[in-house]
Amino acid sequence: SEMFKVPENLRAKAHVKSMEEHKAMYKASIEDPETFWGDVARQFHWETPFTKVGPTYNFDGAKGPDRT
């Protein structure tokens, strides 16, 4: 497959500037989703600040409700 280099002026304006940065962000989102997504959400204006990142899911229905 063919790859094309991103022009530096475009890369400088990008939210995610490299594959390494993408991988680090993905890892953080998996290992600590509440912190990761909380940090992302804080970049936006909220009329009422949020107090919890969620919703959370239980993928094993035998252990209770599937969503809290």
N, C-alpha and C positions, 0 to 999 in steps of 0.2 A: 504494500500500500504506500501511497505517496504522502509525504508530509510537507507542509509549507510553513516557513518561519513567519511568526507574527511580527509585523513592523514595530520597531521600538516605540514610536509615538503612540500607537494603539495600545501596546502592552502597558505603557506608563499610566494610561487612563482606566485600565481594566480593574474590575473588582477583585478578580483572582489573576495574579500576574504570571503564574507558572504552574506546571503540573505538580511540582513539589509542594507548592502552597496549597493546591487543591487537595492533595493526598493528606496533608497535615490537618486541613479543615475537616475533611471527611472522617479522619481518625478521631478527632476531638468530638465530632458530632455523634459518633457511635459510642465512644467511651464515657462521655459525660454530656448527654443531650440537654439536660436542663440548663447547665452553664452555657453551653454553646448557643442554644437557641435563645436563651435569655439575653446573652450579649448581642445577638443579631436583633432581637426585638427592641432593645434599648436604643438602637440607632433611629427608631421611628418616633414620631410624636404621638403621644397617647393623651386623650382627654382625661382618662382615669388610668393612672399607672397600674400595670398588672402586678399581681402578687404571687402568681404561680405560673410556671410554664407547663403546658399540657395540651391536650388531655393525655392521660396515661392509659395504656392498654394492658390487659391481661390476656395473653394468647392461649392460656389454658383454662377453658371454661369450667373445668372441674375444681378450680381454685377460687371461684367466685365470679362476680360480674366481670364482663369483658371490657368495661370502660368505667373509669372513675373521673 
